[in-house]
Amino acid sequence: MTSTGLGLRDRVTRLVEAATTPLLPRDYLDLFAPLRSGADLRGKVVAKRHETADAVTVVIRPGRGWREHVPGQYIRIGVDVDGVRQWRAYSVTSDRAATDGTISICVKAIPDGKVSNHVVRELRPGTVIQLDQATGEFTLPAQRPAKALFVTAGSGITPVMGMLRNHLDELPDAVLVHSAPTAQDVVFGDELRALAASGRLRLVERHTERDGFLKPAELAELVPDLHERTTWACGPAGLLESLEEHWAAEGIADQLLIEQFRPRVLVTGEGGAVTYNKTGTTVESDGATPILDAAEEAGLIMPSGCRMGICYGCVLPLREGAVRDIRNGELTVAAPGDGVLVQTCISAAAGACDIDH
Amino acid sequence: MTALQKKSDNPVAHLSAADVEEIGRRLDAIRQEVVDSRGADDAAYIRKVIDVQRKLELASRAVLLLSKFPPAWIIGTAGLSVAKILENMEIGHNILHGQWDWMRDPKIHSTTWEWDMASPAEQWKHSHNELHHTYTNVIGKDNDLGYGIMRVDEDQKWIPLYLAQPLWNFVNACFFEYGIAAYDLELGKNLATEERRNDPKFKAAAKQVLKKIRKQATKDYLVHPALSGPSFVPTLAANFVANLVRNLWSHSVIMCGHFPEGVETYEKTSIDGETRGEWYLRQMLGSANISGSKAMHVMTGNLSHQVEHHLFPDLPSNRYAEIAPKVKAIFDEYGLRYHTASLPKQVASAWHKVFRLSLPNGWMAATTPANAPKQVAQLYKLTTGGPKVRRAYDRAQRAQAEQALAA
């Protein structure tokens, strides 16, 4: 581009950049306005509300760059836990109409969960956290289904809550089967029961301490017209697998949409030394740990996304070596020159690896 | 100083191999304690320092917009000098060491950071982190020993050119950032032959440095002065002075790290097959600390804890003060010299060495007011005479030293 082709705005930008080099103007602006438009997307925690003993709703005011989400989608948040930035995905649960430009997520503390426990117990209103735009396919179609079924367990209610709060009135016939240990453990329990009482939703609560884990066969009894419904399911891997099998056996696999938050680990490989050629770092990694986690543990900055193998935000070329998909044990092998793209969040080393990063 | 292996009173002679390995294990344990306890407080510390530095820089530059008024010039120049020192020392140097990589914040990471300095971060990381910190004080391997332009060890052969080294050292101090850039480029070596000059790798690196220097100079000597309008010249002067102050300060601090009298140097072959314990030992005896207040430690980028920094270059700088007593206890227990003194003392000691070694070995020590004329005459002969004369002098010096030892 020649200088005559530059607009005034570009000239000013260049001048300001020349004044702030080697930093960028935004490095200074971030000190005063971290949520301004044009900044990396961040959000400020404005409130926290307990839903159950170990689950909280976190109300976040996103930065100006926030694009509206579709109910059912999730966002990734980056929070500093013990000084270390950790990224996790959580469904957006808020009602778009009722909020003043804020969004909400609901986080349930899971045993040994670094981030979830921090969010539930430590995170204070006023804290600025890192955000990503909402993403995900677990949403309602534009053509709302005549009959909908939601099957959820534990914190699996969160994306469904997002849909119910925003779109329940557009669903003429909606059934929710929710499983939790006890009545007190039902996240959004009061709100769901109120919806049921108003007649807008048929709610079937299952309490595992009394009823045991939900089985697809029981589901068929609870919802006899299952075949006529489009079903959204979210919960632990075991439940989702059994539902997938059942729906496939019934020949209605195309009527089931599922969402899971963590990859299911099926197979562990043998591990190995993973070398990152650009940083010259080598990280010993076992066969059960995603190479993304192992690299971050070693202090490398890695591209990352959903951390469950779906968004491809973490993909890097494998120059040489072998990795195993921790979800299904599938082996990917690269010879020199191949540069096979692998998802680092669900790939564990299956021998020495050379990664282009 | 003479390479440790050639010394008659070897300061590590009393240590067994097992002692050395035990020292290594104890130091590893100290390191692990810090690694295990790094956390939110440390992260808050570096973010605070960055926040303060940037606001100080903005405020100082704002004040300098009115720099034609003397009070504004003085305040702005002082503030900008401090901001530039903080940026290079406590922030840039330490982030580029990877001391804060564990936070996984891409904005405060050794792979993404760039600093207010002529040398591009990438080149400096190679010459400093990989070469200097690995081969610390090994003659012929660690170019930080005299930066390739000075004689800082008896074992470096004296030539008349070194008579001017106090002057070089002062000029280097004033333009230290450019000295570092030239040093990172290994300019002397790479300009020496046609082949090296035309090496595409060298050419690319030189281009990168020139680009960085151009941007840096444009900022300090064109853009900010121009923004000051009628204060153009005073602002230009203020930026020049701030860079000069930063250069003199960082040069002084860095000289104190390895140059003071009594800091050990090592022979090239001595590090073949060096164990972890031996590496630690070399760092322990090859570095010197500066004692002082907390503010002084921050302004030196905690390089005042040079011993601790050289043992653990990637631990967060704010933790060096806390481990220093534990490190010193190991020195004491094993009868090793923990080299520490105030800033004026260490600077004086380092300059003393620069002057002493600008002269032939033993010349300064042997000179008294009474024999001064004779000594000067001898120095004149050594300077104007050929290598033969100097070799004869060296032989005489060695013979004298052996005699003294025998007596």
HADDOCK unambig.tbl for C-alpha pairs under 7 A between the chains (distance, minus, plus):
assign (segid A and resid 18 and name CA) (segid B and resid 215 and name CA) 6.98 0.50 0.50
assign (segid A and resid 18 and name CA) (segid B and resid 219 and name CA) 5.71 0.50 0.50
assign (segid A and resid 18 and name CA) (segid B and resid 223 and name CA) 6.94 0.50 0.50
assign (segid A and resid 19 and name CA) (segid B and resid 219 and name CA) 5.10 0.50 0.50
assign (segid A and resid 19 and name CA) (segid B and resid 223 and name CA) 5.97 0.50 0.50
assign (segid A and resid 19 and name CA) (segid B and resid 224 and name CA) 6.53 0.50 0.50
assign (segid A and resid 21 and name CA) (segid B and resid 215 and name CA) 6.99 0.50 0.50
assign (segid A and resid 21 and name CA) (segid B and resid 216 and name CA) 6.92 0.50 0.50
assign (segid A and resid 22 and name CA) (segid B and resid 114 and name CA) 6.06 0.50 0.50
assign (segid A and resid 22 and name CA) (segid B and resid 115 and name CA) 6.08 0.50 0.50
assign (segid A and resid 22 and name CA) (segid B and resid 116 and name CA) 6.13 0.50 0.50
assign (segid A and resid 28 and name CA) (segid B and resid 54 and name CA) 6.87 0.50 0.50
assign (segid A and resid 31 and name CA) (segid B and resid 51 and name CA) 6.86 0.50 0.50
assign (segid A and resid 82 and name CA) (segid B and resid 39 and name CA) 4.43 0.50 0.50
assign (segid A and resid 82 and name CA) (segid B and resid 40 and name CA) 4.49 0.50 0.50
assign (segid A and resid 83 and name CA) (segid B and resid 39 and name CA) 4.71 0.50 0.50
assign (segid A and resid 83 and name CA) (segid B and resid 40 and name CA) 3.94 0.50 0.50
assign (segid A and resid 83 and name CA) (segid B and resid 43 and name CA) 5.15 0.50 0.50
assign (segid A and resid 83 and name CA) (segid B and resid 103 and name CA) 5.72 0.50 0.50
assign (segid A and resid 84 and name CA) (segid B and resid 102 and name CA) 6.57 0.50 0.50
assign (segid A and resid 84 and name CA) (segid B and resid 103 and name CA) 4.16 0.50 0.50
assign (segid A and resid 84 and name CA) (segid B and resid 104 and name CA) 5.97 0.50 0.50
assign (segid A and resid 85 and name CA) (segid B and resid 103 and name CA) 5.85 0.50 0.50
assign (segid A and resid 85 and name CA) (segid B and resid 104 and name CA) 5.38 0.50 0.50
assign (segid A and resid 85 and name CA) (segid B and resid 105 and name CA) 6.20 0.50 0.50
assign (segid A and resid 299 and name CA) (segid B and resid 101 and name CA) 5.42 0.50 0.50
assign (segid A and resid 299 and name CA) (segid B and resid 102 and name CA) 4.74 0.50 0.50
assign (segid A and resid 299 and name CA) (segid B and resid 104 and name CA) 6.33 0.50 0.50
assign (segid A and resid 301 and name CA) (segid B and resid 104 and name CA) 5.98 0.50 0.50
assign (segid A and resid 301 and name CA) (segid B and resid 106 and name CA) 6.47 0.50 0.50
